[in-house]
Amino acid sequence: RFLRKIEHFLQMSEDRQTHTVPAGSGERSILAKRVLGTAATISDFDAHLAACADRVRSVFNSYMQLSSK
């Protein structure tokens, strides 16, 4: 849900299909506030994004181990 929410905000703001999180601090700050709430910081956003990526990676790795057996 978190990644999909980011994707939707990015695509609405750029009015095109995109999957790239902005590198600039201004754009990241805006995205953080839109996704996590007005008090969110870039650090909050980056922490949530990293945790989500870790969960996805873990599930993917588990799936790949099961499918190779």
mmCIF file as Biopython writes it, N, C-alpha, C and O atoms, coordinates in Angstrom:
data_model
#
loop_
_atom_site.group_PDB
_atom_site.id
_atom_site.type_symbol
_atom_site.label_atom_id
_atom_site.label_alt_id
_atom_site.label_comp_id
_atom_site.label_asym_id
_atom_site.label_entity_id
_atom_site.label_seq_id
_atom_site.pdbx_PDB_ins_code
_atom_site.Cartn_x
_atom_site.Cartn_y
_atom_site.Cartn_z
_atom_site.occupancy
_atom_site.B_iso_or_equiv
_atom_site.auth_seq_id
_atom_site.auth_asym_id
_atom_site.pdbx_PDB_model_num
ATOM 1   N N  . ARG A ? 1  ? 0.828  -1.201  0.000   1.0 0.0 1  A 1 
ATOM 2   C CA . ARG A ? 1  ? 0.000  0.000   0.000   1.0 0.0 1  A 1 
ATOM 3   C C  . ARG A ? 1  ? 0.867  1.258   0.000   1.0 0.0 1  A 1 
ATOM 4   O O  . ARG A ? 1  ? 0.574  2.233   -0.691  1.0 0.0 1  A 1 
ATOM 5   N N  . PHE A ? 2  ? 1.927  1.213   0.782   1.0 0.0 2  A 1 
ATOM 6   C CA . PHE A ? 2  ? 2.799  2.390   0.881   1.0 0.0 2  A 1 
ATOM 7   C C  . PHE A ? 2  ? 3.421  2.716   -0.480  1.0 0.0 2  A 1 
ATOM 8   O O  . PHE A ? 2  ? 3.415  3.869   -0.912  1.0 0.0 2  A 1 
ATOM 9   N N  . LEU A ? 3  ? 3.954  1.698   -1.144  1.0 0.0 3  A 1 
ATOM 10  C CA . LEU A ? 3  ? 4.576  1.930   -2.450  1.0 0.0 3  A 1 
ATOM 11  C C  . LEU A ? 3  ? 3.545  2.384   -3.474  1.0 0.0 3  A 1 
ATOM 12  O O  . LEU A ? 3  ? 3.841  3.246   -4.301  1.0 0.0 3  A 1 
ATOM 13  N N  . ARG A ? 4  ? 2.357  1.830   -3.435  1.0 0.0 4  A 1 
ATOM 14  C CA . ARG A ? 4  ? 1.306  2.230   -4.366  1.0 0.0 4  A 1 
ATOM 15  C C  . ARG A ? 4  ? 0.885  3.677   -4.119  1.0 0.0 4  A 1 
ATOM 16  O O  . ARG A ? 4  ? 0.622  4.425   -5.061  1.0 0.0 4  A 1 
ATOM 17  N N  . LYS A ? 5  ? 0.823  4.061   -2.861  1.0 0.0 5  A 1 
ATOM 18  C CA . LYS A ? 5  ? 0.468  5.441   -2.524  1.0 0.0 5  A 1 
ATOM 19  C C  . LYS A ? 5  ? 1.514  6.412   -3.083  1.0 0.0 5  A 1 
ATOM 20  O O  . LYS A ? 5  ? 1.168  7.453   -3.640  1.0 0.0 5  A 1 
ATOM 21  N N  . ILE A ? 6  ? 2.783  6.064   -2.930  1.0 0.0 6  A 1 
ATOM 22  C CA . ILE A ? 6  ? 3.857  6.893   -3.483  1.0 0.0 6  A 1 
ATOM 23  C C  . ILE A ? 6  ? 3.698  6.987   -4.996  1.0 0.0 6  A 1 
ATOM 24  O O  . ILE A ? 6  ? 3.760  8.073   -5.572  1.0 0.0 6  A 1 
ATOM 25  N N  . GLU A ? 7  ? 3.492  5.843   -5.626  1.0 0.0 7  A 1 
ATOM 26  C CA . GLU A ? 7  ? 3.351  5.812   -7.083  1.0 0.0 7  A 1 
ATOM 27  C C  . GLU A ? 7  ? 2.201  6.708   -7.547  1.0 0.0 7  A 1 
ATOM 28  O O  . GLU A ? 7  ? 2.351  7.451   -8.517  1.0 0.0 7  A 1 
ATOM 29  N N  . HIS A ? 8  ? 1.074  6.646   -6.876  1.0 0.0 8  A 1 
ATOM 30  C CA . HIS A ? 8  ? -0.081 7.464   -7.261  1.0 0.0 8  A 1 
ATOM 31  C C  . HIS A ? 8  ? 0.219  8.952   -7.129  1.0 0.0 8  A 1 
ATOM 32  O O  . HIS A ? 8  ? -0.107 9.732   -8.023  1.0 0.0 8  A 1 
ATOM 33  N N  . PHE A ? 9  ? 0.835  9.347   -6.027  1.0 0.0 9  A 1 
ATOM 34  C CA . PHE A ? 9  ? 1.164  10.764  -5.858  1.0 0.0 9  A 1 
ATOM 35  C C  . PHE A ? 9  ? 2.150  11.236  -6.913  1.0 0.0 9  A 1 
ATOM 36  O O  . PHE A ? 9  ? 2.009  12.335  -7.447  1.0 0.0 9  A 1 
ATOM 37  N N  . LEU A ? 10 ? 3.152  10.410  -7.218  1.0 0.0 10 A 1 
ATOM 38  C CA . LEU A ? 10 ? 4.132  10.784  -8.244  1.0 0.0 10 A 1 
ATOM 39  C C  . LEU A ? 10 ? 3.459  10.952  -9.599  1.0 0.0 10 A 1 
ATOM 40  O O  . LEU A ? 10 ? 3.721  11.922  -10.310 1.0 0.0 10 A 1 
ATOM 41  N N  . GLN A ? 11 ? 2.603  10.020  -9.951  1.0 0.0 11 A 1 
ATOM 42  C CA . GLN A ? 11 ? 1.954  10.076  -11.254 1.0 0.0 11 A 1 
ATOM 43  C C  . GLN A ? 11 ? 0.960  11.230  -11.348 1.0 0.0 11 A 1 
ATOM 44  O O  . GLN A ? 11 ? 0.817  11.833  -12.411 1.0 0.0 11 A 1 
ATOM 45  N N  . MET A ? 12 ? 0.281  11.541  -10.263 1.0 0.0 12 A 1 
ATOM 46  C CA . MET A ? 12 ? -0.638 12.684  -10.274 1.0 0.0 12 A 1 
ATOM 47  C C  . MET A ? 12 ? 0.130  13.997  -10.391 1.0 0.0 12 A 1 
ATOM 48  O O  . MET A ? 12 ? -0.282 14.896  -11.124 1.0 0.0 12 A 1 
ATOM 49  N N  . SER A ? 13 ? 1.237  14.108  -9.674  1.0 0.0 13 A 1 
ATOM 50  C CA . SER A ? 13 ? 1.981  15.362  -9.682  1.0 0.0 13 A 1 
ATOM 51  C C  . SER A ? 13 ? 2.697  15.602  -11.007 1.0 0.0 13 A 1 
ATOM 52  O O  . SER A ? 13 ? 2.868  16.748  -11.422 1.0 0.0 13 A 1 
ATOM 53  N N  . GLU A ? 14 ? 3.117  14.520  -11.674 1.0 0.0 14 A 1 
ATOM 54  C CA . GLU A ? 14 ? 3.834  14.674  -12.938 1.0 0.0 14 A 1 
ATOM 55  C C  . GLU A ? 14 ? 2.915  14.491  -14.146 1.0 0.0 14 A 1 
ATOM 56  O O  . GLU A ? 14 ? 3.334  14.702  -15.284 1.0 0.0 14 A 1 
ATOM 57  N N  . ASP A ? 15 ? 1.679  14.103  -13.902 1.0 0.0 15 A 1 
ATOM 58  C CA . ASP A ? 15 ? 0.684  13.895  -14.953 1.0 0.0 15 A 1 
ATOM 59  C C  . ASP A ? 15 ? 1.196  12.942  -16.034 1.0 0.0 15 A 1 
ATOM 60  O O  . ASP A ? 15 ? 0.953  13.137  -17.225 1.0 0.0 15 A 1 
ATOM 61  N N  . ARG A ? 16 ? 1.901  11.920  -15.591 1.0 0.0 16 A 1 
ATOM 62  C CA . ARG A ? 16 ? 2.408  10.888  -16.496 1.0 0.0 16 A 1 
ATOM 63  C C  . ARG A ? 16 ? 2.780  9.661   -15.681 1.0 0.0 16 A 1 
ATOM 64  O O  . ARG A ? 16 ? 2.895  9.724   -14.457 1.0 0.0 16 A 1 
ATOM 65  N N  . GLN A ? 17 ? 2.964  8.552   -16.369 1.0 0.0 17 A 1 
ATOM 66  C CA . GLN A ? 17 ? 3.371  7.307   -15.695 1.0 0.0 17 A 1 
ATOM 67  C C  . GLN A ? 17 ? 4.839  7.405   -15.295 1.0 0.0 17 A 1 
ATOM 68  O O  . GLN A ? 17 ? 5.708  7.611   -16.143 1.0 0.0 17 A 1 
ATOM 69  N N  . THR A ? 18 ? 5.108  7.257   -14.016 1.0 0.0 18 A 1 
ATOM 70  C CA . THR A ? 18 ? 6.478  7.282   -13.511 1.0 0.0 18 A 1 
ATOM 71  C C  . THR A ? 18 ? 6.581  6.413   -12.276 1.0 0.0 18 A 1 
ATOM 72  O O  . THR A ? 18 ? 5.591  6.190   -11.579 1.0 0.0 18 A 1 
ATOM 73  N N  . HIS A ? 19 ? 7.772  5.926   -12.005 1.0 0.0 19 A 1 
ATOM 74  C CA . HIS A ? 19 ? 8.009  5.102   -10.826 1.0 0.0 19 A 1 
ATOM 75  C C  . HIS A ? 19 ? 9.287  5.523   -10.114 1.0 0.0 19 A 1 
ATOM 76  O O  . HIS A ? 19 ? 9.849  4.756   -9.332  1.0 0.0 19 A 1 
ATOM 77  N N  . THR A ? 20 ? 9.741  6.730   -10.381 1.0 0.0 20 A 1 
ATOM 78  C CA . THR A ? 20 ? 11.003 7.211   -9.840  1.0 0.0 20 A 1 
ATOM 79  C C  . THR A ? 20 ? 10.765 8.201   -8.711  1.0 0.0 20 A 1 
ATOM 80  O O  . THR A ? 20 ? 10.131 9.239   -8.897  1.0 0.0 20 A 1 
ATOM 81  N N  . VAL A ? 21 ? 11.283 7.863   -7.539  1.0 0.0 21 A 1 
ATOM 82  C CA . VAL A ? 21 ? 11.190 8.779   -6.401  1.0 0.0 21 A 1 
ATOM 83  C C  . VAL A ? 21 ? 12.162 9.931   -6.659  1.0 0.0 21 A 1 
ATOM 84  O O  . VAL A ? 21 ? 13.318 9.694   -7.012  1.0 0.0 21 A 1 
ATOM 85  N N  . PRO A ? 22 ? 11.711 11.165  -6.487  1.0 0.0 22 A 1 
ATOM 86  C CA . PRO A ? 22 ? 12.585 12.311  -6.782  1.0 0.0 22 A 1 
ATOM 87  C C  . PRO A ? 22 ? 13.825 12.339  -5.893  1.0 0.0 22 A 1 
ATOM 88  O O  . PRO A ? 22 ? 13.782 11.946  -4.727  1.0 0.0 22 A 1 
ATOM 89  N N  . ALA A ? 23 ? 14.924 12.809  -6.466  1.0 0.0 23 A 1 
ATOM 90  C CA . ALA A ? 23 ? 16.183 12.898  -5.724  1.0 0.0 23 A 1 
ATOM 91  C C  . ALA A ? 23 ? 16.307 14.224  -4.983  1.0 0.0 23 A 1 
ATOM 92  O O  . ALA A ? 23 ? 16.973 14.298  -3.950  1.0 0.0 23 A 1 
ATOM 93  N N  . GLY A ? 24 ? 15.674 15.265  -5.500  1.0 0.0 24 A 1 
ATOM 94  C CA . GLY A ? 24 ? 15.783 16.590  -4.895  1.0 0.0 24 A 1 
ATOM 95  C C  . GLY A ? 24 ? 15.080 16.675  -3.555  1.0 0.0 24 A 1 
ATOM 96  O O  . GLY A ? 24 ? 14.008 16.102  -3.362  1.0 0.0 24 A 1 
ATOM 97  N N  . SER A ? 25 ? 15.700 17.402  -2.625  1.0 0.0 25 A 1 
ATOM 98  C CA . SER A ? 25 ? 15.139 17.474  -1.267  1.0 0.0 25 A 1 
ATOM 99  C C  . SER A ? 25 ? 13.784 18.181  -1.226  1.0 0.0 25 A 1 
ATOM 100 O O  . SER A ? 25 ? 12.923 17.814  -0.427  1.0 0.0 25 A 1 
ATOM 101 N N  . GLY A ? 26 ? 13.586 19.180  -2.070  1.0 0.0 26 A 1 
ATOM 102 C CA . GLY A ? 26 ? 12.299 19.874  -2.082  1.0 0.0 26 A 1 
ATOM 103 C C  . GLY A ? 26 ? 11.169 18.958  -2.505  1.0 0.0 26 A 1 
ATOM 104 O O  . GLY A ? 26 ? 10.117 18.915  -1.867  1.0 0.0 26 A 1 
ATOM 105 N N  . GLU A ? 27 ? 11.391 18.228  -3.580  1.0 0.0 27 A 1 
ATOM 106 C CA . GLU A ? 27 ? 10.367 17.304  -4.072  1.0 0.0 27 A 1 
ATOM 107 C C  . GLU A ? 27 ? 10.152 16.150  -3.096  1.0 0.0 27 A 1 
ATOM 108 O O  . GLU A ? 27 ? 9.019  15.714  -2.888  1.0 0.0 27 A 1 
ATOM 109 N N  . ARG A ? 28 ? 11.229 15.657  -2.501  1.0 0.0 28 A 1 
ATOM 110 C CA . ARG A ? 28 ? 11.110 14.559  -1.521  1.0 0.0 28 A 1 
ATOM 111 C C  . ARG A ? 28 ? 10.342 15.014  -0.285  1.0 0.0 28 A 1 
ATOM 112 O O  . ARG A ? 28 ? 9.547  14.258  0.274   1.0 0.0 28 A 1 
ATOM 113 N N  . SER A ? 29 ? 10.583 16.238  0.134   1.0 0.0 29 A 1 
ATOM 114 C CA . SER A ? 29 ? 9.877  16.772  1.300   1.0 0.0 29 A 1 
ATOM 115 C C  . SER A ? 29 ? 8.377  16.861  1.031   1.0 0.0 29 A 1 
ATOM 116 O O  . SER A ? 29 ? 7.560  16.496  1.876   1.0 0.0 29 A 1 
ATOM 117 N N  . ILE A ? 30 ? 8.032  17.348  -0.149  1.0 0.0 30 A 1 
ATOM 118 C CA . ILE A ? 30 ? 6.611  17.432  -0.527  1.0 0.0 30 A 1 
ATOM 119 C C  . ILE A ? 30 ? 5.995  16.037  -0.557  1.0 0.0 30 A 1 
ATOM 120 O O  . ILE A ? 30 ? 4.898  15.826  -0.041  1.0 0.0 30 A 1 
ATOM 121 N N  . LEU A ? 31 ? 6.700  15.092  -1.160  1.0 0.0 31 A 1 
ATOM 122 C CA . LEU A ? 31 ? 6.204  13.719  -1.241  1.0 0.0 31 A 1 
ATOM 123 C C  . LEU A ? 31 ? 6.035  13.114  0.152   1.0 0.0 31 A 1 
ATOM 124 O O  . LEU A ? 31 ? 5.033  12.454  0.427   1.0 0.0 31 A 1 
ATOM 125 N N  . ALA A ? 32 ? 7.016  13.339  1.030   1.0 0.0 32 A 1 
ATOM 126 C CA . ALA A ? 32 ? 6.939  12.825  2.404   1.0 0.0 32 A 1 
ATOM 127 C C  . ALA A ? 32 ? 5.690  13.341  3.107   1.0 0.0 32 A 1 
ATOM 128 O O  . ALA A ? 32 ? 4.986  12.578  3.767   1.0 0.0 32 A 1 
ATOM 129 N N  . LYS A ? 33 ? 5.417  14.624  2.968   1.0 0.0 33 A 1 
ATOM 130 C CA . LYS A ? 33 ? 4.252  15.222  3.626   1.0 0.0 33 A 1 
ATOM 131 C C  . LYS A ? 33 ? 2.946  14.712  3.027   1.0 0.0 33 A 1 
ATOM 132 O O  . LYS A ? 33 ? 1.969  14.517  3.750   1.0 0.0 33 A 1 
ATOM 133 N N  . ARG A ? 34 ? 2.919  14.497  1.727   1.0 0.0 34 A 1 
ATOM 134 C CA . ARG A ? 34 ? 1.698  13.992  1.090   1.0 0.0 34 A 1 
ATOM 135 C C  . ARG A ? 34 ? 1.413  12.545  1.464   1.0 0.0 34 A 1 
ATOM 136 O O  . ARG A ? 34 ? 0.259  12.153  1.636   1.0 0.0 34 A 1 
ATOM 137 N N  . VAL A ? 35 ? 2.464  11.764  1.587   1.0 0.0 35 A 1 
ATOM 138 C CA . VAL A ? 35 ? 2.282  10.334  1.843   1.0 0.0 35 A 1 
ATOM 139 C C  . VAL A ? 35 ? 2.131  10.034  3.332   1.0 0.0 35 A 1 
ATOM 140 O O  . VAL A ? 35 ? 1.310  9.203   3.719   1.0 0.0 35 A 1 
ATOM 141 N N  . LEU A ? 36 ? 2.925  10.709  4.167   1.0 0.0 36 A 1 
ATOM 142 C CA . LEU A ? 36 ? 2.951  10.383  5.600   1.0 0.0 36 A 1 
ATOM 143 C C  . LEU A ? 36 ? 2.258  11.404  6.493   1.0 0.0 36 A 1 
ATOM 144 O O  . LEU A ? 36 ? 2.033  11.137  7.674   1.0 0.0 36 A 1 
ATOM 145 N N  . GLY A ? 37 ? 1.920  12.556  5.953   1.0 0.0 37 A 1 
ATOM 146 C CA . GLY A ? 37 ? 1.282  13.588  6.762   1.0 0.0 37 A 1 
ATOM 147 C C  . GLY A ? 37 ? 2.153  14.829  6.853   1.0 0.0 37 A 1 
ATOM 148 O O  . GLY A ? 37 ? 3.349  14.781  6.564   1.0 0.0 37 A 1 
ATOM 149 N N  . THR A ? 38 ? 1.559  15.920  7.248   1.0 0.0 38 A 1 
ATOM 150 C CA . THR A ? 38 ? 2.228  17.225  7.193   1.0 0.0 38 A 1 
ATOM 151 C C  . THR A ? 38 ? 3.432  17.355  8.118   1.0 0.0 38 A 1 
ATOM 152 O O  . THR A ? 38 ? 4.287  18.209  7.885   1.0 0.0 38 A 1 
ATOM 153 N N  . ALA A ? 39 ? 3.522  16.547  9.140   1.0 0.0 39 A 1 
ATOM 154 C CA . ALA A ? 39 ? 4.659  16.632  10.059  1.0 0.0 39 A 1 
ATOM 155 C C  . ALA A ? 39 ? 5.848  15.780  9.614   1.0 0.0 39 A 1 
ATOM 156 O O  . ALA A ? 39 ? 6.906  15.815  10.243  1.0 0.0 39 A 1 
ATOM 157 N N  . ALA A ? 40 ? 5.680  15.019  8.538   1.0 0.0 40 A 1 
ATOM 158 C CA . ALA A ? 40 ? 6.725  14.088  8.093   1.0 0.0 40 A 1 
ATOM 159 C C  . ALA A ? 40 ? 7.931  14.822  7.525   1.0 0.0 40 A 1 
ATOM 160 O O  . ALA A ? 40 ? 7.810  15.887  6.920   1.0 0.0 40 A 1 
ATOM 161 N N  . THR A ? 41 ? 9.082  14.230  7.736   1.0 0.0 41 A 1 
ATOM 162 C CA . THR A ? 41 ? 10.331 14.761  7.198   1.0 0.0 41 A 1 
ATOM 163 C C  . THR A ? 41 ? 10.852 13.806  6.116   1.0 0.0 41 A 1 
ATOM 164 O O  . THR A ? 41 ? 10.332 12.706  5.934   1.0 0.0 41 A 1 
ATOM 165 N N  . ILE A ? 42 ? 11.880 14.253  5.412   1.0 0.0 42 A 1 
ATOM 166 C CA . ILE A ? 42 ? 12.514 13.392  4.417   1.0 0.0 42 A 1 
ATOM 167 C C  . ILE A ? 42 ? 13.075 12.143  5.099   1.0 0.0 42 A 1 
ATOM 168 O O  . ILE A ? 42 ? 12.988 11.043  4.554   1.0 0.0 42 A 1 
ATOM 169 N N  . SER A ? 43 ? 13.643 12.314  6.275   1.0 0.0 43 A 1 
ATOM 170 C CA . SER A ? 43 ? 14.182 11.162  7.015   1.0 0.0 43 A 1 
ATOM 171 C C  . SER A ? 43 ? 13.089 10.155  7.350   1.0 0.0 43 A 1 
ATOM 172 O O  . SER A ? 43 ? 13.302 8.947   7.245   1.0 0.0 43 A 1 
ATOM 173 N N  . ASP A ? 44 ? 11.919 10.645  7.753   1.0 0.0 44 A 1 
ATOM 174 C CA . ASP A ? 44 ? 10.781 9.755   8.026   1.0 0.0 44 A 1 
ATOM 175 C C  . ASP A ? 44 ? 10.411 8.973   6.766   1.0 0.0 44 A 1 
ATOM 176 O O  . ASP A ? 44 ? 10.221 7.758   6.801   1.0 0.0 44 A 1 
ATOM 177 N N  . PHE A ? 45 ? 10.316 9.698   5.664   1.0 0.0 45 A 1 
ATOM 178 C CA . PHE A ? 45 ? 9.959  9.072   4.391   1.0 0.0 45 A 1 
ATOM 179 C C  . PHE A ? 45 ? 10.987 8.020   3.989   1.0 0.0 45 A 1 
ATOM 180 O O  . PHE A ? 45 ? 10.632 6.899   3.627   1.0 0.0 45 A 1 
ATOM 181 N N  . ASP A ? 46 ? 12.262 8.391   4.054   1.0 0.0 46 A 1 
ATOM 182 C CA . ASP A ? 46 ? 13.322 7.462   3.671   1.0 0.0 46 A 1 
ATOM 183 C C  . ASP A ? 46 ? 13.320 6.213   4.548   1.0 0.0 46 A 1 
ATOM 184 O O  . ASP A ? 46 ? 13.557 5.109   4.057   1.0 0.0 46 A 1 
ATOM 185 N N  . ALA A ? 47 ? 13.054 6.382   5.843   1.0 0.0 47 A 1 
ATOM 186 C CA . ALA A ? 47 ? 12.993 5.234   6.755   1.0 0.0 47 A 1 
ATOM 187 C C  . ALA A ? 47 ? 11.830 4.312   6.400   1.0 0.0 47 A 1 
ATOM 188 O O  . ALA A ? 47 ? 11.989 3.092   6.371   1.0 0.0 47 A 1 
ATOM 189 N N  . HIS A ? 48 ? 10.657 4.895   6.129   1.0 0.0 48 A 1 
ATOM 190 C CA . HIS A ? 48 ? 9.504  4.093   5.728   1.0 0.0 48 A 1 
ATOM 191 C C  . HIS A ? 48 ? 9.771  3.375   4.407   1.0 0.0 48 A 1 
ATOM 192 O O  . HIS A ? 48 ? 9.435  2.200   4.253   1.0 0.0 48 A 1 
ATOM 193 N N  . LEU A ? 49 ? 10.367 4.077   3.466   1.0 0.0 49 A 1 
ATOM 194 C CA . LEU A ? 49 ? 10.656 3.493   2.165   1.0 0.0 49 A 1 
ATOM 195 C C  . LEU A ? 49 ? 11.658 2.340   2.296   1.0 0.0 49 A 1 
ATOM 196 O O  . LEU A ? 49 ? 11.483 1.293   1.674   1.0 0.0 49 A 1 
ATOM 197 N N  . ALA A ? 50 ? 12.692 2.529   3.092   1.0 0.0 50 A 1 
ATOM 198 C CA . ALA A ? 50 ? 13.696 1.476   3.300   1.0 0.0 50 A 1 
ATOM 199 C C  . ALA A ? 50 ? 13.080 0.257   3.980   1.0 0.0 50 A 1 
ATOM 200 O O  . ALA A ? 50 ? 13.363 -0.877  3.592   1.0 0.0 50 A 1 
ATOM 201 N N  . ALA A ? 51 ? 12.246 0.479   4.982   1.0 0.0 51 A 1 
ATOM 202 C CA . ALA A ? 51 ? 11.597 -0.634  5.686   1.0 0.0 51 A 1 
ATOM 203 C C  . ALA A ? 51 ? 10.676 -1.401  4.744   1.0 0.0 51 A 1 
ATOM 204 O O  . ALA A ? 51 ? 10.631 -2.631  4.777   1.0 0.0 51 A 1 
ATOM 205 N N  . CYS A ? 52 ? 9.955  -0.687  3.922   1.0 0.0 52 A 1 
ATOM 206 C CA . CYS A ? 52 ? 9.061  -1.325  2.957   1.0 0.0 52 A 1 
ATOM 207 C C  . CYS A ? 52 ? 9.866  -2.132  1.942   1.0 0.0 52 A 1 
ATOM 208 O O  . CYS A ? 52 ? 9.507  -3.266  1.625   1.0 0.0 52 A 1 
ATOM 209 N N  . ALA A ? 53 ? 10.936 -1.560  1.439   1.0 0.0 53 A 1 
ATOM 210 C CA . ALA A ? 53 ? 11.795 -2.263  0.480   1.0 0.0 53 A 1 
ATOM 211 C C  . ALA A ? 53 ? 12.381 -3.527  1.109   1.0 0.0 53 A 1 
ATOM 212 O O  . ALA A ? 53 ? 12.492 -4.554  0.439   1.0 0.0 53 A 1 
ATOM 213 N N  . ASP A ? 54 ? 12.752 -3.463  2.376   1.0 0.0 54 A 1 
ATOM 214 C CA . ASP A ? 54 ? 13.285 -4.640  3.071   1.0 0.0 54 A 1 
ATOM 215 C C  . ASP A ? 54 ? 12.231 -5.737  3.171   1.0 0.0 54 A 1 
ATOM 216 O O  . ASP A ? 54 ? 12.539 -6.912  2.972   1.0 0.0 54 A 1 
ATOM 217 N N  . ARG A ? 55 ? 10.985 -5.359  3.480   1.0 0.0 55 A 1 
ATOM 218 C CA . ARG A ? 55 ? 9.904  -6.356  3.572   1.0 0.0 55 A 1 
ATOM 219 C C  . ARG A ? 55 ? 9.650  -7.001  2.217   1.0 0.0 55 A 1 
ATOM 220 O O  . ARG A ? 55 ? 9.500  -8.219  2.127   1.0 0.0 55 A 1 
ATOM 221 N N  . VAL A ? 56 ? 9.600  -6.197  1.172   1.0 0.0 56 A 1 
ATOM 222 C CA . VAL A ? 56 ? 9.373  -6.723  -0.175  1.0 0.0 56 A 1 
ATOM 223 C C  . VAL A ? 56 ? 10.513 -7.658  -0.570  1.0 0.0 56 A 1 
ATOM 224 O O  . VAL A ? 56 ? 10.272 -8.739  -1.108  1.0 0.0 56 A 1 
ATOM 225 N N  . ARG A ? 57 ? 11.746 -7.250  -0.307  1.0 0.0 57 A 1 
ATOM 226 C CA . ARG A ? 57 ? 12.915 -8.066  -0.632  1.0 0.0 57 A 1 
ATOM 227 C C  . ARG A ? 57 ? 12.858 -9.403  0.117   1.0 0.0 57 A 1 
ATOM 228 O O  . ARG A ? 57 ? 13.171 -10.447 -0.455  1.0 0.0 57 A 1 
ATOM 229 N N  . SER A ? 58 ? 12.467 -9.375  1.371   1.0 0.0 58 A 1 
ATOM 230 C CA . SER A ? 58 ? 12.382 -10.585 2.180   1.0 0.0 58 A 1 
ATOM 231 C C  . SER A ? 58 ? 11.332 -11.551 1.617   1.0 0.0 58 A 1 
ATOM 232 O O  . SER A ? 58 ? 11.585 -12.751 1.504   1.0 0.0 58 A 1 
ATOM 233 N N  . VAL A ? 59 ? 10.172 -11.030 1.272   1.0 0.0 59 A 1 
ATOM 234 C CA . VAL A ? 59 ? 9.115  -11.871 0.704   1.0 0.0 59 A 1 
ATOM 235 C C  . VAL A ? 59 ? 9.569  -12.445 -0.639  1.0 0.0 59 A 1 
ATOM 236 O O  . VAL A ? 59 ? 9.353  -13.625 -0.916  1.0 0.0 59 A 1 
ATOM 237 N N  . PHE A ? 60 ? 10.192 -11.620 -1.465  1.0 0.0 60 A 1 
ATOM 238 C CA . PHE A ? 60 ? 10.691 -12.080 -2.761  1.0 0.0 60 A 1 
ATOM 239 C C  . PHE A ? 60 ? 11.719 -13.198 -2.582  1.0 0.0 60 A 1 
ATOM 240 O O  . PHE A ? 60 ? 11.650 -14.230 -3.249  1.0 0.0 60 A 1 
ATOM 241 N N  . ASN A ? 61 ? 12.658 -12.982 -1.686  1.0 0.0 61 A 1 
ATOM 242 C CA . ASN A ? 61 ? 13.693 -14.000 -1.453  1.0 0.0 61 A 1 
ATOM 243 C C  . ASN A ? 61 ? 13.087 -15.302 -0.939  1.0 0.0 61 A 1 
ATOM 244 O O  . ASN A ? 61 ? 13.505 -16.384 -1.350  1.0 0.0 61 A 1 
ATOM 245 N N  . SER A ? 62 ? 12.111 -15.207 -0.048  1.0 0.0 62 A 1 
ATOM 246 C CA . SER A ? 62 ? 11.431 -16.409 0.455   1.0 0.0 62 A 1 
ATOM 247 C C  . SER A ? 62 ? 10.718 -17.137 -0.678  1.0 0.0 62 A 1 
ATOM 248 O O  . SER A ? 62 ? 10.768 -18.364 -0.763  1.0 0.0 62 A 1 
ATOM 249 N N  . TYR A ? 63 ? 10.072 -16.397 -1.525  1.0 0.0 63 A 1 
ATOM 250 C CA . TYR A ? 63 ? 9.367  -16.988 -2.659  1.0 0.0 63 A 1 
ATOM 251 C C  . TYR A ? 63 ? 10.350 -17.683 -3.597  1.0 0.0 63 A 1 
ATOM 252 O O  . TYR A ? 63 ? 10.097 -18.797 -4.056  1.0 0.0 63 A 1 
ATOM 253 N N  . MET A ? 64 ? 11.454 -17.031 -3.875  1.0 0.0 64 A 1 
ATOM 254 C CA . MET A ? 64 ? 12.436 -17.608 -4.793  1.0 0.0 64 A 1 
ATOM 255 C C  . MET A ? 64 ? 13.042 -18.888 -4.214  1.0 0.0 64 A 1 
ATOM 256 O O  . MET A ? 64 ? 13.338 -19.822 -4.958  1.0 0.0 64 A 1 
ATOM 257 N N  . GLN A ? 65 ? 13.228 -18.936 -2.901  1.0 0.0 65 A 1 
ATOM 258 C CA . GLN A ? 65 ? 13.759 -20.146 -2.274  1.0 0.0 65 A 1 
ATOM 259 C C  . GLN A ? 65 ? 12.762 -21.290 -2.380  1.0 0.0 65 A 1 
ATOM 260 O O  . GLN A ? 65 ? 13.149 -22.433 -2.624  1.0 0.0 65 A 1 
ATOM 261 N N  . LEU A ? 66 ? 11.472 -20.987 -2.197  1.0 0.0 66 A 1 
ATOM 262 C CA . LEU A ? 66 ? 10.440 -22.020 -2.285  1.0 0.0 66 A 1 
ATOM 263 C C  . LEU A ? 66 ? 10.274 -22.527 -3.709  1.0 0.0 66 A 1 
ATOM 264 O O  . LEU A ? 66 ? 10.064 -23.719 -3.930  1.0 0.0 66 A 1 
ATOM 265 N N  . SER A ? 67 ? 10.369 -21.620 -4.671  1.0 0.0 67 A 1 
ATOM 266 C CA . SER A ? 67 ? 10.135 -22.026 -6.061  1.0 0.0 67 A 1 
ATOM 267 C C  . SER A ? 67 ? 11.313 -22.789 -6.646  1.0 0.0 67 A 1 
ATOM 268 O O  . SER A ? 67 ? 11.163 -23.479 -7.655  1.0 0.0 67 A 1 
ATOM 269 N N  . SER A ? 68 ? 12.484 -22.676 -6.026  1.0 0.0 68 A 1 
ATOM 270 C CA . SER A ? 68 ? 13.650 -23.385 -6.568  1.0 0.0 68 A 1 
ATOM 271 C C  . SER A ? 68 ? 13.772 -24.798 -6.006  1.0 0.0 68 A 1 
ATOM 272 O O  . SER A ? 68 ? 14.640 -25.559 -6.434  1.0 0.0 68 A 1 
ATOM 273 N N  . LYS A ? 69 ? 12.927 -25.152 -5.067  1.0 0.0 69 A 1 
ATOM 274 C CA . LYS A ? 69 ? 12.990 -26.493 -4.456  1.0 0.0 69 A 1 
ATOM 275 C C  . LYS A ? 69 ? 12.206 -27.499 -5.261  1.0 0.0 69 A 1 
ATOM 276 O O  . LYS A ? 69 ? 12.149 -28.673 -4.896  1.0 0.0 69 A 1 
#
